């Protein structure tokens, strides 16, 4: 992973933590899914799983869910399960 990619990932993580701390759960979930996908792209299923789980946690705090939020919820649950299976495989 290049230093630029690491820096971008660190910025995304900081953005996620800020949004989650501010109670902006829909955008925090978006950020967590982006982080998880980045970790998945570099072959790090453990961290990908962690951030998919974080996205699921954020999404449970949203009472009125738009279609985008419902899609993110589906994606987070599905990908979290896939990462779990991948981790258990090794």
Secondary structure, DSSP 8 states (H G I E B T S, - for coil): --HHHHHHHHHHHHHHHHHHHTT-HHHHHHHHHHHHHHHHHTT-HHHHHHHHHHHHHHHHT-SS--HHHHHHHHHHHHHHHHHHHHHHH-
